[in-house]
Amino acid sequence: MKPPFVLTLASAGFEAARRLEGLPAGHRSRHLHGHGFEATVFAELPPGFAAYPGGEVDALRERLEAALAPLDHGTLNQLIEEPGDAQLARWIRRQLGLPGIERVALRSNAGRGVDLDRDARAQVWRRYRFQAAHRLPHVPLGHKCGRLHGHGFEAVVHARLGPGDASAEAGYDRLDDAWAPLHMALNYRCLNEIEGLDNPTSENLSAWIWQRLQPSLPGVAGVTVFETGSCGAHFDGNHYRIWKEFTLDSAVRLAHAPEGSARRRLHGHTYRLRLQLEAPLDALLGWAQDFGDVKTLFDPIFKSIDHQPLHELPGLADGDAASLACWILARAQPLLPALARVDLHETPGTGCQAARTNDGPAMPV
């Protein structure tokens, strides 16, 4: 089997003030204001980047924290001419000075952010919430989703910055304008009663939103629908990707960490594990795969790693995030042939991705 493509990711925050004077007169962001920013870097790290094998996550986080230190509790305009989110993300990327950076993500609040791809092209995203009921009419008899029920749905709209967008902030405003009529159509509604949503799976809902955003938002790059906090679907105009998320409370120690290192001691994490699957839709059921089936098929692997000492797993090279993500991918793929990527976070925004390829949606961390 081809070795997986592995990315290390690290996150760090900083508090800073700024004013964005390039925005139109009267825009609130022209005033001096502040944010609690969160930056995340995804990188294919070169051999020897860390002081010891398995230390890549810590080494990358330390590199990121050092890059952000000049920004913390400062006024960004003193370092960056027009410090919008996209310009700020590019500044952070340059400060890191790392080969192999695949993505830099920056959030200026929990509901919005910007992603730079490996070529430093920017996408903005906004998170929206709506309350709705639905039922899935074609599921097998007795399936719980066949009953009328409801969710606090979240939709994340991703869009490429357009030529008329002076900054990411102008892009966020454009997203808000495009989303407003869809919010009116979806919020406090039964989705099955809406034209085109007679079978409102997460996959069909993400495609429905994408299609209706296209006329007013031609730069839309994808729509991510969170049906619950632990599962959902993404549509980019051509491909569907779903995910199912799990929480692991497990113990670990890193065998290669040096004597005296905290990582060499027995410790533990509440890991966030996300399985991403990519497949065409079932013509009748309207989904790539049933979230419940994903959970059932993965359950034997889940039980072997949850509330367990991970460093004692047979066949696991070490207890570091990359080794564990690759271990999970190798064992889950025969059970879930559509499995495309495993995201494993030791702490929020910090961990590894192991994937069949380096392609895939840049969903918010």
C-alpha positions as MATLAB code, in Angstrom:
seq = 'MKPPFVLTLASAGFEAARRLEGLPAGHRSRHLHGHGFEATVFAELPPGFAAYPGGEVDALRERLEAALAPLDHGTLNQLIEEPGDAQLARWIRRQLGLPGIERVALRSNAGRGVDLDRDARAQVWRRYRFQAAHRLPHVPLGHKCGRLHGHGFEAVVHARLGPGDASAEAGYDRLDDAWAPLHMALNYRCLNEIEGLDNPTSENLSAWIWQRLQPSLPGVAGVTVFETGSCGAHFDGNHYRIWKEFTLDSAVRLAHAPEGSARRRLHGHTYRLRLQLEAPLDALLGWAQDFGDVKTLFDPIFKSIDHQPLHELPGLADGDAASLACWILARAQPLLPALARVDLHETPGTGCQAARTNDGPAMPV';
ca = [
       0.000    0.000    0.000;
       1.232    3.507   -0.822;
       2.504    5.358    2.300;
       0.055    7.975    3.575;
       0.587   11.686    3.078;
       1.237   13.112    6.550;
       0.834   16.711    7.687;
       1.754   18.020   11.113;
      -0.421   20.833   12.438;
       0.017   23.261   15.272;
      -2.114   26.121   16.598;
      -1.403   29.134   18.750;
      -3.316   32.250   19.697;
      -2.533   35.905   20.180;
      -4.387   39.053   21.227;
      -3.980   42.139   19.077;
      -5.595   45.402   17.991;
      -5.871   46.777   14.458;
      -7.680   49.195   12.186;
      -8.474   48.456    8.530;
      -8.405   51.796    6.767;
      -8.755   50.327    3.265;
     -12.380   49.394    3.888;
     -15.216   51.715    2.776;
     -15.994   54.790    4.867;
     -18.309   53.920    7.730;
     -17.235   50.260    7.927;
     -16.911   49.324   11.622;
     -13.519   47.657   11.099;
     -11.972   51.014   10.161;
     -12.065   51.861   13.887;
      -9.340   50.585   16.196;
     -10.577   47.255   17.538;
      -9.184   43.949   18.771;
      -9.479   40.173   18.393;
      -8.367   36.984   20.003;
      -6.756   35.446   16.891;
      -5.999   31.756   16.353;
      -3.405   30.691   13.777;
      -2.870   27.119   12.570;
      -0.129   25.850   10.283;
      -0.247   22.549    8.340;
       3.142   21.365    7.095;
       4.884   18.374    5.561;
       7.950   18.627    7.755;
      11.430   17.681    6.540;
      13.318   14.830    8.248;
      15.180   15.997   11.331;
      12.931   19.023   11.919;
      12.378   18.003   15.539;
      15.022   17.129   18.114;
      13.713   13.540   18.269;
      11.318   11.347   16.229;
       7.792   12.037   17.425;
       8.594   15.548   18.598;
       7.348   17.253   15.419;
       4.081   18.571   16.882;
       5.828   20.318   19.768;
       8.602   21.656   17.530;
       6.107   23.104   15.038;
       4.046   24.707   17.789;
       7.181   26.316   19.257;
       8.088   27.640   15.798;
       4.598   29.087   15.374;
       4.557   30.668   18.841;
       7.905   32.345   18.100;
       6.527   33.711   14.801;
       3.448   35.125   16.554;
       5.279   36.635   19.527;
       5.812   40.079   17.868;
       2.038   40.331   17.299;
       0.784   39.454   20.763;
      -0.786   42.350   22.699;
       0.321   44.806   20.045;
      -1.199   46.985   17.345;
      -0.898   45.124   14.051;
      -0.733   48.277   11.911;
       2.726   48.939   13.344;
       4.028   45.793   11.605;
       1.648   45.285    8.655;
       0.369   48.081    6.453;
      -3.226   46.854    6.129;
      -3.536   43.927    8.561;
      -6.677   42.188    7.287;
      -6.978   38.458    7.921;
      -5.505   37.405    4.544;
      -2.583   39.834    4.767;
      -1.943   38.738    8.343;
      -1.958   35.047    7.370;
       0.585   35.759    4.613;
       2.779   37.649    7.096;
       2.683   34.671    9.481;
       3.579   32.296    6.656;
       6.638   34.408    5.773;
       7.701   34.632    9.410;
       7.574   30.847    9.758;
      10.068   30.451    6.920;
       9.281   26.753    6.612;
       9.503   24.486    3.564;
       6.543   22.179    3.064;
       3.772   24.486    4.307;
       0.520   23.184    2.853;
      -1.900   25.528    4.577;
      -2.025   28.459    6.968;
      -5.374   29.103    8.647;
      -6.279   32.198   10.632;
      -9.428   32.807   12.643;
     -10.251   36.281   13.885;
     -13.292   34.914   15.722;
     -15.022   31.551   16.093;
     -17.323   32.157   13.133;
     -14.964   33.298   10.405;
     -11.478   32.851    9.053;
      -9.169   32.687    6.083;
      -7.178   29.778    4.634;
      -4.040   30.088    2.523;
      -3.279   27.064    0.349;
       0.212   25.859   -0.575;
       0.439   28.607   -3.215;
      -0.714   31.275   -0.701;
      -4.069   31.730   -2.467;
      -6.749   32.832   -0.020;
     -10.186   31.480    0.750;
     -12.475   33.055    3.318;
     -15.097   31.176    5.278;
     -18.050   32.084    7.444;
     -20.049   29.873    9.819;
     -23.846   30.250    9.923;
     -26.413   28.518   12.128;
     -30.050   27.682   11.490;
     -32.719   25.642   13.264;
     -34.636   23.129   11.172;
     -36.505   19.829   11.159;
     -36.153   17.018    8.641;
     -36.669   13.338    7.992;
     -34.968   11.037    5.503;
     -37.700    9.315    3.485;
     -35.678    6.510    1.872;
     -33.824    5.014    4.844;
     -34.568    1.403    5.863;
     -37.652    0.776    7.985;
     -36.895    1.484   11.642;
     -33.898    3.768   10.978;
     -34.060    6.676   13.462;
     -33.509    9.268   10.705;
     -36.751    8.148    9.074;
     -38.598    9.808   11.948;
     -39.238   13.545   11.868;
     -36.586   15.199   14.054;
     -34.525   18.376   14.187;
     -31.039   19.842   14.437;
     -29.258   23.064   15.148;
     -27.523   22.940   11.772;
     -24.346   24.837   10.991;
     -23.264   25.721    7.469;
     -19.753   26.927    6.678;
     -19.456   28.721    3.341;
     -15.987   28.840    1.758;
     -15.227   31.308   -1.044;
     -12.206   32.468   -2.995;
     -11.429   36.144   -2.609;
     -12.740   37.997   -5.660;
     -10.945   40.715   -7.650;
     -13.185   43.338   -6.045;
     -12.400   42.205   -2.496;
      -9.897   44.628   -1.009;
      -9.493   42.331    2.013;
     -10.831   39.204    3.677;
     -13.162   41.500    5.626;
     -14.811   42.605    2.372;
     -15.109   38.907    1.505;
     -16.889   38.205    4.815;
     -19.385   40.962    4.038;
     -19.990   39.434    0.604;
     -20.627   36.034    2.211;
     -23.128   37.580    4.631;
     -25.040   39.198    1.770;
     -25.168   35.933   -0.186;
     -26.223   33.879    2.826;
     -29.043   36.170    4.058;
     -31.800   34.896    1.707;
     -30.823   31.263    2.353;
     -31.073   31.833    6.092;
     -34.603   33.118    5.575;
     -35.424   30.010    3.527;
     -33.941   27.451    5.979;
     -34.307   28.806    9.506;
     -37.241   27.473   11.533;
     -38.419   25.339    8.643;
     -39.020   21.679    7.860;
     -36.415   21.031    5.168;
     -38.525   18.373    3.416;
     -41.077   21.074    2.562;
     -38.508   23.173    0.671;
     -38.288   22.729   -3.091;
     -35.301   20.541   -3.962;
     -34.905   19.145   -0.438;
     -37.395   16.284   -0.417;
     -34.496   14.045    0.747;
     -32.501   16.431    2.984;
     -29.384   14.432    3.840;
     -26.334   16.461    4.862;
     -24.849   15.780    1.427;
     -27.953   16.932   -0.447;
     -28.270   19.989    1.800;
     -24.648   21.030    1.187;
     -25.184   20.728   -2.592;
     -28.520   22.606   -2.406;
     -26.833   25.508   -0.595;
     -23.856   25.497   -3.001;
     -26.143   25.640   -6.057;
     -28.150   28.553   -4.668;
     -25.067   30.522   -3.687;
     -23.518   30.237   -7.162;
     -25.446   33.092   -8.863;
     -24.589   35.703   -6.205;
     -21.279   34.182   -5.066;
     -19.465   32.833   -8.150;
     -16.290   32.337   -6.111;
     -17.936   29.809   -3.770;
     -15.407   27.025   -3.228;
     -17.396   24.705   -1.002;
     -20.135   24.310    1.562;
     -19.702   22.355    4.785;
     -22.844   21.294    6.679;
     -22.607   20.248   10.320;
     -25.668   18.138   11.067;
     -24.389   17.634   14.609;
     -21.121   18.583   16.280;
     -19.658   15.197   15.328;
     -20.761   14.571   11.738;
     -21.512   16.355    8.499;
     -20.795   16.714    4.801;
     -18.833   18.941    2.432;
     -19.570   19.663   -1.257;
     -17.208   21.559   -3.577;
     -19.330   21.525   -6.724;
     -18.016   18.138   -7.864;
     -17.196   15.907   -4.912;
     -18.820   14.943   -1.643;
     -16.872   14.329    1.541;
     -18.427   13.286    4.844;
     -16.891   12.917    8.277;
     -17.603   11.274   11.586;
     -15.877   12.523   14.712;
     -14.904   10.638   17.871;
     -13.365   11.556   21.232;
     -10.666    9.363   22.756;
      -9.525    9.559   26.376;
      -6.273    7.661   26.216;
      -2.853    7.381   27.827;
       0.440    7.657   25.964;
       4.180    8.104   26.259;
       6.697    8.882   23.513;
       9.419    6.242   23.355;
      11.976    8.473   21.601;
      11.593   11.536   23.812;
      14.787   12.273   25.767;
      15.197   11.538   29.452;
      13.648   14.265   31.550;
      11.162   15.305   28.843;
       7.510   15.608   29.833;
       6.659   13.659   26.685;
       8.645   10.650   27.913;
       6.537   10.467   31.078;
       3.264    8.591   31.048;
       0.589   11.174   30.221;
      -2.656   11.406   28.251;
      -4.970   13.436   26.046;
      -8.596   13.833   25.145;
      -7.993   13.293   21.440;
     -10.334   14.496   18.728;
     -10.420   11.979   15.888;
     -12.158   12.768   12.613;
     -12.621   10.181    9.865;
     -13.198   11.737    6.430;
     -14.737    9.637    3.669;
     -15.163   10.521    0.003;
     -17.607    8.661   -2.232;
     -20.363    9.297   -4.797;
     -23.898    9.527   -3.479;
     -26.191    6.535   -3.333;
     -28.860    7.361   -5.920;
     -31.761    6.383   -3.633;
     -30.524    7.169   -0.142;
     -28.821   10.440   -1.058;
     -25.750    9.911    1.097;
     -22.155    8.823    0.583;
     -22.395    6.541    3.610;
     -24.629    6.309    6.641;
     -22.976    8.051    9.621;
     -24.315    5.246   11.817;
     -22.660    2.605    9.630;
     -19.346    4.456    9.859;
     -19.597    4.393   13.652;
     -20.531    0.684   13.724;
     -17.786   -0.419   11.334;
     -15.144    1.626   13.149;
     -16.284    0.521   16.609;
     -13.774   -2.370   17.058;
     -10.871   -0.008   16.335;
     -12.377    2.688   18.533;
     -12.643    0.288   21.482;
      -9.015   -0.726   21.028;
      -7.798    2.886   21.418;
     -10.312    4.601   23.723;
      -9.411    4.459   27.447;
      -6.282    2.532   26.525;
      -2.483    2.996   26.748;
      -1.832    3.865   23.099;
       1.922    3.275   23.213;
       1.221   -0.436   23.879;
      -0.819   -1.008   20.702;
       0.546   -3.867   18.551;
       2.192   -2.518   15.399;
       2.345    1.107   16.579;
       5.844    2.521   16.080;
       5.446    5.196   18.747;
       2.699    7.027   20.592;
       3.129   10.315   18.690;
       0.213   11.797   16.741;
       1.588   10.974   13.268;
       2.283    7.316   14.105;
      -1.162    6.942   15.654;
      -2.985    8.643   12.745;
      -1.198    6.382   10.233;
      -1.959    3.327   12.397;
      -5.673    4.199   12.448;
      -5.767    4.875    8.687;
      -4.138    1.518    7.868;
      -6.550   -0.456   10.057;
      -9.728    1.444    9.227;
      -9.364    1.523    5.439;
     -10.203   -2.179    4.885;
     -13.390   -1.639    6.916;
     -14.184    1.747    5.338;
     -12.893    1.697    1.728;
     -14.060    5.308    1.166;
     -11.831    6.559    3.992;
      -9.727    9.404    2.579;
      -8.176   11.055    5.632;
      -7.696   10.735    9.374;
      -7.430   13.943   11.429;
      -6.067   13.440   14.941;
      -5.778   16.344   17.381;
      -3.984   15.894   20.705;
      -5.165   19.326   21.793;
      -7.431   21.721   19.820;
      -5.825   22.490   16.460;
      -2.646   20.544   17.214;
      -1.832   17.083   15.898;
      -1.543   15.328   12.528;
      -3.389   14.379    9.374;
      -2.781   11.112    7.540;
      -4.369   10.894    4.088;
      -4.319    8.895    0.876;
      -3.408   12.079   -1.026;
      -2.720   15.725   -0.199;
      -5.982   16.821   -1.844;
      -9.173   17.522    0.043;
     -11.301   20.342    1.405;
      -9.805   22.946    3.712;
     -12.485   22.708    6.358;
     -12.143   24.876    9.459;
      -9.987   23.357   12.185;
];
